[in-house]
Amino acid sequence: MNKTTNHKKQTLLLSASIAVFASITPEAQSSVFANGGFDDYSGTPADGIQLSTLTPSDWTTVGTSSQVLLKKSGGGLTPQNGSYYLGIFNRNNGVSQTFDTVAGYTYELSFYLAKQATSSSPTVDVNVTGNTPLVDDSIQIINWGQDTWQQQTVSFTADSASTSLSFIENASSQTSSADVFVDTIVLSVTSVPEPSATTLLGLGGLALILRRKK
């Protein structure tokens, strides 16, 4: 093997090692999160159709399936984005989804909530769970205008390769008919762990060895 060929192989090996390390980024390890806008289904959703009747739904209905519906409009409320939004009617009902995450990565979850009746003050439980509970928030929709979307955000650091998210109308909502609406759920990676000293030393050592072999 001549020096030129050997040098090329060494360079390719170092480049491949660096590429593997560089690929561990928020973009490369972004979460697989489906249908946050409630618009992607096989088949055509109809206004007021039960979420559980659509295939694939991506979301799992919690509680009474007839109380979790896709909506095109209701009163003066229209989707925050896209063609549909989720309506949760009555207490203890909602949706959940399990998705892939990378342990140690920090994620931001943003979503929009609304209510329809000005007299109601429903509460939504937003739960994110990995190996342990990561988010356990109760958001009361109290001083918001009727048919008005409000964006909310929460952050969490994943502790497993699989994480679950749920939106459930709280059992203590003001009235049993205090309807909750959800739309435009977006999950993004905001930070990754710093590379360990061992990883950095390993790459540095590899570079030094290959340099000496030139």
For each residue, the residues with C-beta under 8 A, 3 or more apart:
1: 5 6
2: 5 6
3: 6 7 214
4: 7 8
5: 1 2 8 9
6: 1 2 3 9 10 213
7: 3 4 10 11 214
8: 4 5 11 12
9: 5 6 12 13
10: 6 7 13 14 210 213 214
11: 7 8 14 15 210
12: 8 9 15 16
13: 9 10 16 17 206 210
14: 10 11 17 18 206 207 210
15: 11 12 18 19
16: 12 13 19 20
17: 13 14 20 21 203 206
18: 14 15 21 22 203
19: 15 16 22 23
20: 16 17 23 24
21: 17 18 24 195 199 203
22: 18 19 25
23: 19 20 28
24: 20 21 28 29 192
25: 22 28 29 192
26: 29 30 105 188 189 190 191 192
27: 30 189
28: 23 24 25
29: 24 25 26 102 105 189 192
30: 26 27 188 189
31: 99 100 101 102 107 163 187 188 189
32: 99 100
33: 36 97 99 185 187
34: 40 58 97 99
35: 38 39 40 41 57 58 59
36: 33 111 184 185 186 187
37: 40 79 81 82 84 183 184 185
38: 35 51 59 70 82 84 85 86 182 183
39: 35 82 83 84
40: 34 35 37 58
41: 35 44 45 54 55 56 57
42: 54 55 56
43: 54 55
44: 41
45: 41 49 54 70 83 84
46: 49 70
47: 70 71 72 73
48: 69 70 71
49: 45 46 53 54 69 70
50: 53 54 61 65 66 68 69 70
51: 38 54 57 59 61 65 68 69 70 86 95
52: 57 61 65 68
53: 49 50
54: 41 42 43 45 49 50 51 57 70
55: 41 42 43
56: 41 42
57: 35 41 51 52 54 60 61
58: 34 35 40 97
59: 35 38 51 95 96 97
60: 57 95 96 97
61: 50 51 52 57 65 68 93 94 95
62: 68 92 93 94 95 96 166 168
63: 67 68 92 93 94 168
64: 67 68 90 93
65: 50 51 52 61 68
66: 50
67: 63 64 88 89 90 93
68: 50 51 52 61 62 63 64 65 86 87 88 89 93 94 95
69: 48 49 50 51 86 87 89
70: 38 45 46 47 48 49 50 51 54 84 85 86 87
71: 47 48 74 77 84 85 86 87 181
72: 47 78 79 83 84
73: 47 77 78
74: 71 77 87 116 179 181
75: 116 146 147
76: 146 147
77: 71 73 74 85 114 116 147 181
78: 72 73
79: 37 72 82 83 84 85 183
80: 85 112 114 149 183 184
81: 37 183 184
82: 37 38 39 79 85 183 184
83: 39 45 72 79
84: 37 38 39 45 70 71 72 79
85: 38 70 71 77 79 80 82 114 181 182 183
86: 38 51 68 69 70 71 95 167 181 182 183
87: 68 69 70 71 74 179 180 181
88: 67 68 93 94 95 124 167 168 169 179 180 181 182
89: 67 68 69 93 177 179
90: 64 67 93 169 176 177 179
91: 169 170 171 172 173 176
92: 62 63 168 169 171
93: 61 62 63 64 67 68 88 89 90 168 169
94: 61 62 63 68 88 124 125 166 167 168 169
95: 51 59 60 61 62 68 86 88 166 167 168 182
96: 59 60 62 164 165 166 167
97: 33 34 58 59 60 164 165 166
98: 162 163 164 165
99: 31 32 33 34 162 163 164 165 187
100: 31 32 161 162 163
101: 31 105 107 130 158 160 161 162 163
102: 29 31 105 158 161 189 192
103: 130 158 159 160 161
104: 157 158 159 192 193
105: 26 29 101 102 157 158 189 191 192 193
106: 155 156 157 158 189 190 191 192
107: 31 101 155 156 157 158 187 188 189 190
108: 153 154 155 187 188 190
109: 128 135 153 154 155 156 165 185 186 187
110: 151 152 153 184 185 186 188
111: 36 126 151 152 153 167 182 183 184 185 186
112: 80 149 150 151 152 182 183 184
113: 124 139 141 149 150 152 180 181 182
114: 77 80 85 141 144 147 148 149 150 180 181 183
115: 120 121 122 141 144 146 178 179 180 181
116: 74 75 77 120 146 147 179 181
117: 120 146 177 178 179
118: 145 146
119:
120: 115 116 117 141 173 174 175 177 178 179
121: 115 140 141 142 173 174 178
122: 115 140 141 169 170 173 174 178 179 180
123: 138 139 140 141 169 170 172 173 174
124: 88 94 113 138 139 141 167 168 169 170 180 182
125: 94 136 137 138 166 167 168 169 170
126: 111 135 137 138 139 152 154 165 166 167
127: 133 135 136 137 164 165 166 168
128: 109 133 134 135 154 156 163 164 165
129: 132 133 134 163 164 166
130: 101 103 134 158 159 160 162 163 164
131: 159 160
132: 129 159
133: 127 128 129 136
134: 128 129 130 156 157 158 159 163
135: 109 126 127 128 154 156
136: 125 127 133
137: 125 126 127 154
138: 123 124 125 126 170
139: 113 123 124 126 152
140: 121 122 123
141: 113 114 115 120 121 122 123 124 144 150 180
142: 121
143:
144: 114 115 141 148 150
145: 118 148
146: 75 76 115 116 117 118
147: 75 76 77 114 116
148: 114 144 145
149: 80 112 113 114 183
150: 112 113 114 141 144
151: 110 111 112
152: 110 111 112 113 126 139
153: 108 109 110 111
154: 108 109 126 128 135 137
155: 106 107 108 109 190
156: 106 107 109 128 134 135 163
157: 104 105 106 107 134
158: 101 102 103 104 105 106 107 130 134 163
159: 103 104 130 131 132 134
160: 101 103 130 131 163
161: 100 101 102 103
162: 98 99 100 101 130
163: 31 98 99 100 101 128 129 130 134 156 158 160
164: 96 97 98 99 127 128 129 130
165: 96 97 98 99 109 126 127 128 185
166: 62 94 95 96 97 125 126 127 129
167: 86 88 94 95 96 111 124 125 126 180 182
168: 62 63 88 92 93 94 95 124 125 127
169: 88 90 91 92 93 94 122 123 124 125 173 178 180
170: 91 122 123 124 125 138 173
171: 91 92
172: 91 123
173: 91 120 121 122 123 169 170 176 178 180
174: 120 121 122 123 178
175: 120 178
176: 90 91 173
177: 89 90 117 120
178: 115 117 120 121 122 169 173 174 175
179: 74 87 88 89 90 115 116 117 120 122
180: 87 88 113 114 115 122 124 141 167 169 173
181: 71 74 77 85 86 87 88 113 114 115 116
182: 38 85 86 88 95 111 112 113 124 167 185
183: 37 38 79 80 81 82 85 86 111 112 114 149
184: 36 37 80 81 82 110 111 112
185: 33 36 37 109 110 111 165 182
186: 36 109 110 111
187: 31 33 36 99 107 108 109
188: 26 30 31 107 108 110
189: 26 27 29 30 31 102 105 106 107 192
190: 26 106 107 108 155
191: 26 105 106
192: 24 25 26 29 102 104 105 106 189
193: 104 105
194:
195: 21 199 200
196: 199 200
197: 200 201
198: 201 202
199: 21 195 196 202 203
200: 195 196 197 203 204
201: 197 198 204 205
202: 198 199 205 206
203: 17 18 21 199 200 206 207
204: 200 201 207 208
205: 201 202 208 209
206: 13 14 17 202 203 209 210
207: 14 203 204 210 211
208: 204 205 211 212
209: 205 206 212 213
210: 10 11 13 14 206 207 213 214
211: 207 208 214
212: 208 209
213: 6 10 209 210
214: 3 7 10 210 211
